[in-house]
Amino acid sequence: MEEALYDTSIVIEIVTKNRQRVRGYVSILTVIEYPPALSYASKILYPEKKDYHLAIKWQILMRRKGNPIPAVDLIIAAQAYNRGLTLVTHDKHFETLKREAVPDLKLILEGEQEQ
């Protein structure tokens, strides 16, 4: 598998079910949402200015379509996109983002959780 950025929903599952290290990147935003992630993360990724700008651009598009996405999730998606990483998540709204605004977002949707 290509290098991946693991969303909070996946990190929580890895930590609570398996108690193993996350292989790949974890956003510092995931660590803020779920502090135990810090002990299991192999690589922490910090947002850059370009990530915030892209997240804003996407949110404008998504709001126009009536499908706003949580801000933290948009920044995490922008981090993955800007670095060519595959975003691994359980959260269905990332699929909506891919379908409606970012068709070339590399995304793996493992199972689904309603948001």
ZAVEXDO-233028 format. One record per atom (N, C-alpha, C): residue number from 1; x, y, z; atom name; residue in one letter. Coordinates in steps of 0.02 Angstrom, whole numbers, plus 32768, in hexadecimal, padded with zeros to 4 digits. Atoms other than C-alpha are relative to their C-alpha. Layout:
N
i_c1_c2_c3_at_aa
NUM_X_Y_Z_CA_A
...
//
This chain:
115
i_c1_c2_c3_at_aa
1_802A_7FC5_8000_N_M
1_8000_8000_8000_CA_M
1_802C_803E_8000_C_M
2_7FDD_7FC1_7FFF_N_E
2_8038_80B2_7FDF_CA_E
2_8001_801C_8047_C_E
3_7FFF_7FE1_7FBD_N_E
3_8063_811F_8073_CA_E
3_7FBB_801D_800E_C_E
4_8043_7FEC_7FED_N_A
4_7FC7_814D_80D3_CA_A
4_7FFF_8030_803B_C_A
5_8010_7FD6_7FC6_N_L
5_7F80_81CE_814A_CA_L
5_7FC1_7FE2_801E_C_L
6_8038_8021_7FDF_N_Y
6_7F0C_817E_81C8_CA_Y
6_7FD5_8033_8025_C_Y
7_802F_7FD3_7FE0_N_D
7_7E72_81E0_81FD_CA_D
7_7FF2_7FE9_8047_C_D
8_800D_800D_7FB9_N_T
8_7E3C_81E9_82B2_CA_T
8_7FD7_7FC1_800B_C_T
9_802B_803B_7FF6_N_S
9_7DB5_8163_829E_CA_S
9_8028_7FBF_7FFA_C_S
10_7FD6_803C_8008_N_I
10_7E36_80E3_8263_CA_I
10_8032_7FFB_803A_C_I
11_7FCF_8001_7FC9_N_V
11_7EB6_8115_82E7_CA_V
11_7FE0_7FE8_8040_C_V
12_8024_8016_7FC3_N_I
12_7E36_80FE_8372_CA_I
12_7FF6_7FB4_7FFD_C_I
13_800A_8048_8007_N_E
13_7E0E_8051_832E_CA_E
13_8041_7FD9_800B_C_E
14_7FC0_8023_7FF9_N_I
14_7EC5_801E_8320_CA_I
14_8016_7FFF_8049_C_I
15_7FE9_7FFB_7FBB_N_V
15_7EEC_805A_83D0_CA_V
15_7FD4_7FD6_802F_C_V
16_802C_8022_7FD0_N_T
16_7E52_8014_8428_CA_T
16_7FFB_7FB5_7FF3_C_T
17_8007_8047_800F_N_K
17_7E49_7F6D_83CD_CA_K
17_8042_7FDA_8001_C_K
18_7FC2_8025_800C_N_N
18_7EFC_7F41_83A6_CA_N
18_803A_8015_802D_C_N
19_7FC9_7FE7_7FD6_N_R
19_7F6A_7FAA_8418_CA_R
19_8043_7FFB_7FDB_C_R
20_7FC2_8002_8026_N_Q
20_7FEA_7FB6_838D_CA_Q
20_800F_8045_7FE3_C_Q
21_7FEC_7FC1_801F_N_R
21_804B_8042_833A_CA_R
21_7FDC_800A_7FBE_C_R
22_801F_7FEE_8040_N_V
22_7FFB_809C_82A9_CA_V
22_8038_8004_7FCD_C_V
23_7FCE_8000_8035_N_R
23_8061_8079_820D_CA_R
23_7FEC_8033_7FCC_C_R
24_8011_7FC9_802D_N_G
24_805F_8119_81AA_CA_G
24_7FFA_8040_8027_C_G
25_8004_7FBE_7FE2_N_Y
25_8036_81CC_81D1_CA_Y
25_7FC0_8009_8028_C_Y
26_8039_7FEA_7FD8_N_V
26_7FC2_8213_8256_CA_V
26_8006_804C_8005_C_V
27_8000_7FB7_7FFB_N_S
27_7F92_82CB_8253_CA_S
27_8002_8014_804A_C_S
28_8001_7FE5_7FBB_N_I
28_7FB5_8331_82EF_CA_I
28_7FB8_8011_8014_C_I
29_8046_7FF3_7FF0_N_L
29_7EFC_835C_82E2_CA_L
29_7FDD_7FC2_801C_C_L
30_8019_803F_7FE4_N_T
30_7ED4_82A5_8302_CA_T
30_8018_7FF8_8048_C_T
31_7FE5_8003_7FBC_N_V
31_7F45_82AC_839B_CA_V
31_7FD9_802F_802E_C_V
32_8027_7FD1_7FD7_N_I
32_7EE4_8344_83D9_CA_I
32_7FBA_7FE4_800C_C_I
33_8042_801E_7FF7_N_E
33_7E3E_82EA_83BB_CA_E
33_8002_7FC2_802D_C_E
34_7FFA_8040_7FDC_N_Y
34_7E7D_8247_8408_CA_Y
34_8048_7FFA_801A_C_Y
35_7FBB_7FFE_7FE6_N_P
35_7F19_8261_8476_CA_P
35_8024_7FBD_8005_C_P
36_7FDA_803F_7FFF_N_P
36_7F42_81A6_848B_CA_P
36_8024_7FF1_7FBF_C_P
37_7FDF_800B_8041_N_A
37_7F71_81AA_83D2_CA_A
37_804A_8010_8002_C_A
38_7FBA_7FEB_7FFD_N_L
38_8014_81FE_8401_CA_L
38_802E_7FC6_8012_C_L
39_7FD8_8038_7FEB_N_S
39_8053_815F_8453_CA_S
39_8006_7FC9_7FCB_C_S
40_8002_8035_8032_N_Y
40_802B_80F5_83BA_CA_Y
40_8013_8017_7FB9_C_Y
41_7FF0_7FE5_8042_N_A
41_8058_8168_8329_CA_A
41_8049_7FF6_7FEE_C_A
42_7FBC_8007_8018_N_S
42_80F1_8140_82C2_CA_S
42_801B_8043_7FE6_C_S
43_7FED_7FC0_801E_N_K
43_80F4_81E7_8266_CA_K
43_7FC7_8032_8009_C_K
44_8031_7FCB_7FF5_N_I
44_809A_8288_8297_CA_I
44_8007_8033_7FC7_C_I
45_8000_7FD0_8037_N_L
45_8069_82FD_820A_CA_L
45_7FDE_8041_8018_C_L
46_801A_7FBF_7FEC_N_Y
46_8050_83B7_822C_CA_Y
46_7FE7_8025_7FC3_C_Y
47_801B_7FDB_803A_N_P
47_7FE2_8422_81BB_CA_P
47_802E_803A_7FEE_C_P
48_7FDD_7FC6_801A_N_E
48_8034_84A5_814F_CA_E
48_7FCC_8031_7FE6_C_E
49_802D_7FCC_8019_N_K
49_7FE9_8547_810E_CA_K
49_7FD8_7FE8_7FC3_C_K
50_8021_8018_803C_N_K
50_7FC1_84F3_8068_CA_K
50_7FC6_7FD0_8010_C_K
51_8036_802E_7FEC_N_D
51_7F57_8471_80C3_CA_D
51_7FC2_8027_8015_C_D
52_8039_7FD6_7FEB_N_Y
52_7EEB_84F7_8113_CA_Y
52_7FDF_8021_7FC4_C_Y
53_801C_7FE0_803B_N_H
53_7ED5_8551_806D_CA_H
53_7FD7_7FD0_7FD7_C_H
54_8025_8032_8027_N_L
54_7EA0_84B2_8015_CA_L
54_7FC0_7FEC_8025_C_L
55_803B_8011_7FD9_N_A
55_7E28_8485_80A2_CA_A
55_7FCA_8036_7FF9_C_A
56_8030_7FCA_8009_N_I
56_7DD6_8530_8092_CA_I
56_7FE0_7FFC_7FBB_C_I
57_801A_8006_8044_N_K
57_7DC5_851C_7FD6_CA_K
57_7FCD_7FC8_7FFB_C_K
58_802E_8038_8002_N_W
58_7D74_8472_7FEC_CA_W
58_7FC0_800E_8027_C_W
59_803C_7FF2_7FD8_N_Q
59_7CFF_84AF_8075_CA_Q
59_7FD1_802F_7FDB_C_Q
60_802A_7FD3_8028_N_I
60_7CC2_853C_8004_CA_I
60_7FD7_7FD7_7FCE_C_I
61_8022_802B_8030_N_L
61_7C99_84BA_7F7F_CA_L
61_7FCB_7FD4_8021_C_L
62_802E_802E_7FDE_N_M
62_7C47_8442_7FF9_CA_M
62_7FC4_8025_801D_C_M
63_8038_7FD8_7FE6_N_R
63_7BDD_84CA_804A_CA_R
63_7FD1_8014_7FC9_C_R
64_802A_7FEE_8039_N_R
64_7B9F_8502_7FA0_CA_R
64_7FD4_7FC5_7FEB_C_R
65_8026_803C_8012_N_K
65_7B67_844F_7F82_CA_K
65_7FD3_7FE8_8039_C_K
66_802A_8012_7FC7_N_G
66_7B13_8448_802C_CA_G
66_801B_7FC6_8029_C_G
67_7FE1_8038_7FDD_N_N
67_7B8F_83C8_8072_CA_N
67_8040_8016_8024_C_N
68_7FC3_7FED_7FDD_N_P
68_7C07_841E_80EA_CA_P
68_8020_7FC5_8023_C_P
69_7FD9_8035_7FE0_N_I
69_7C90_83B0_8133_CA_I
69_801F_801D_803F_C_I
70_7FDF_7FE6_7FC3_N_P
70_7CD6_83C0_81E5_CA_P
70_8046_801B_7FEF_C_P
71_7FC2_7FDC_8010_N_A
71_7D6B_8438_81E1_CA_A
71_803E_7FD5_800B_C_A
72_7FC5_8029_7FF3_N_V
72_7DE8_83C1_8231_CA_V
72_8008_7FCB_7FCA_C_V
73_7FFC_8034_8033_N_D
73_7DBD_833A_81B3_CA_D
73_8017_801D_7FBD_C_D
74_7FE9_7FE0_803E_N_L
74_7DD6_83B3_8122_CA_L
74_804B_800D_8002_C_L
75_7FB7_7FF3_7FFB_N_I
75_7E83_83E2_8162_CA_I
75_8026_7FBE_7FFB_C_I
76_7FDF_8042_8005_N_I
76_7EB2_832A_8178_CA_I
76_7FFF_7FE8_7FB7_C_I
77_8004_8014_8047_N_A
77_7E75_8306_80C6_CA_A
77_8031_8029_7FD6_C_A
78_7FD2_7FD5_8025_N_A
78_7ED9_839B_8085_CA_A
78_8048_7FEC_800D_C_A
79_7FBC_8019_7FF2_N_Q
79_7F75_835B_80DE_CA_Q
79_8010_7FC4_7FD5_C_Q
80_7FF5_803C_8029_N_A
80_7F62_82B4_8087_CA_A
80_8008_8012_7FB6_C_A
81_8000_7FED_8047_N_Y
81_7F3C_8301_7FDE_CA_Y
81_8041_8024_7FED_C_Y
82_7FC5_7FD8_8011_N_N
82_7FCC_837E_7FE1_CA_N
82_8041_7FD8_8003_C_N
83_7FC3_8028_7FFA_N_R
83_8049_82F5_800A_CA_R
83_7FFC_7FBF_7FD8_C_R
84_8008_803C_8028_N_G
84_8007_826F_7F95_CA_G
84_7FF5_7FC1_8029_C_G
85_800D_8038_7FD4_N_L
85_7FD4_8200_8027_CA_L
85_7FB9_7FE6_7FF6_C_L
86_8043_801D_8001_N_T
86_7F40_818A_802A_CA_T
86_7FE1_800C_8044_C_T
87_8024_7FF4_7FC2_N_L
87_7EC0_81BD_80AD_CA_L
87_7FD8_7FC2_8011_C_L
88_8023_803C_7FEA_N_V
88_7E80_8127_810F_CA_V
88_7FD1_8015_8039_C_V
89_8033_7FE9_7FD1_N_T
89_7DDE_8142_816F_CA_T
89_7FC5_7FD0_8003_C_T
90_8041_8020_7FFC_N_H
90_7D38_80FD_81A8_CA_H
90_7FC9_8031_7FEC_C_H
91_8032_7FCB_8004_N_D
91_7CDF_81A3_818D_CA_D
91_7FE8_800C_7FB8_C_D
92_8021_7FFD_8041_N_K
92_7C66_81A8_80FC_CA_K
92_8004_8044_7FDE_C_K
93_8001_7FBE_8020_N_H
93_7C6D_8264_80E2_CA_H
93_803F_800C_7FD5_C_H
94_7FC5_7FF9_802B_N_F
94_7D1C_8252_8097_CA_F
94_7FEF_7FE7_7FB9_C_F
95_8016_8019_8041_N_E
95_7CCB_81EE_800B_CA_E
95_7FD6_8035_7FDC_C_E
96_8026_7FC9_801C_N_T
96_7C53_827F_7FF1_CA_T
96_802F_8037_7FE7_C_T
97_7FCE_7FCE_8015_N_L
97_7CE7_82F6_7FE9_CA_L
97_8021_7FEB_7FBF_C_L
98_7FE0_801A_803D_N_K
98_7D3B_8288_7F66_CA_K
98_7FD0_8004_7FC5_C_K
99_8031_8001_8036_N_R
99_7C9D_8277_7EFF_CA_R
99_7FED_8046_7FE8_C_R
100_801A_7FBE_8012_N_E
100_7C69_832E_7F04_CA_E
100_8034_8036_7FF4_C_E
101_7FCF_7FC9_8006_N_A
101_7D0B_8391_7F0B_CA_A
101_8047_7FEB_7FED_C_A
102_7FB9_8013_8008_N_V
102_7DAD_832D_7F05_CA_V
102_8004_7FB8_7FE4_C_V
103_8001_8044_801B_N_P
103_7DA0_8299_7E8E_CA_P
103_8042_7FDB_8002_C_P
104_7FBF_8021_7FFE_N_D
104_7E5A_8277_7E95_CA_D
104_801C_7FF7_8047_C_D
105_7FEC_800F_7FBC_N_L
105_7E60_8269_7F53_CA_L
105_800A_7FB5_8007_C_L
106_7FF3_8047_7FF5_N_K
106_7EB1_81C2_7F7D_CA_K
106_7FDE_7FED_8042_C_K
107_802B_800E_7FC7_N_L
107_7E35_8174_7FF5_CA_L
107_7FF3_7FB6_8007_C_L
108_8016_8044_7FEF_N_I
108_7E19_80CE_804A_CA_I
108_7FCD_8007_8038_C_I
109_8037_7FFD_7FD0_N_L
109_7D72_80C3_80A3_CA_L
109_7FF7_7FBA_801C_C_L
110_8004_8043_7FE0_N_E
110_7D7C_8030_811D_CA_E
110_7FC0_7FFE_802A_C_E
111_8040_8001_7FDD_N_G
111_7CCD_8004_8154_CA_G
111_7FE4_8046_7FFB_C_G
112_801C_7FBC_8002_N_E
112_7C60_809C_816E_CA_E
112_7FE3_8012_8043_C_E
113_8020_7FE5_7FC4_N_Q
113_7C2D_8107_8200_CA_Q
113_7FD9_803C_7FEA_C_Q
114_8029_7FC6_8010_N_E
114_7B9F_8182_81EE_CA_E
114_801A_803B_8026_C_E
115_7FEB_7FC2_7FDF_N_Q
115_7BCB_8235_8216_CA_Q
115_7FC4_802B_800E_C_Q
//
